[in-house]
Amino acid sequence: MYNLKPVDLAVFYEVAKRESATLDQISEAVERDRSSTHRCLAKLVSAGLVQKQSRALKGGGYYHLYSVVEPSKIKEQARQRVDEITKSLEDLVERFENDFNLHLKSKRQA
């Protein structure tokens, strides 16, 4: 449903172990370089499984803190996605015979 790879899951579970964590903390824990971990985190944020908050540094600049979205929200998002996928598959099945006949008709005319 989310097309997560094992490394994405490792990052997700590492974030879940903590209230919040920085990119460096997560990278160190999963033993991956910062860029690989950042890609995983971006994917998890995009999927709605992890949230990212920006924090300002006293001397200027900023950093990000990552935390897992509340499990009940993840569950609700997953249910909605399952409903969308189910509806899409039902529509595909409903259109099958008509699409099949149209395809055969176009082949006969060619």
Protein Blocks (a to p, Z undefined) as FASTA:
>chain_A
ZZpafklmmmmmmmmmpmbdcfklmmmmnopafklmmmmmmmmmmnopaccdddddfkgp
jddddddddfklmmmmmmmmmmmmmmmmmmmmmmmmmmmmmmmmmmmmZZ
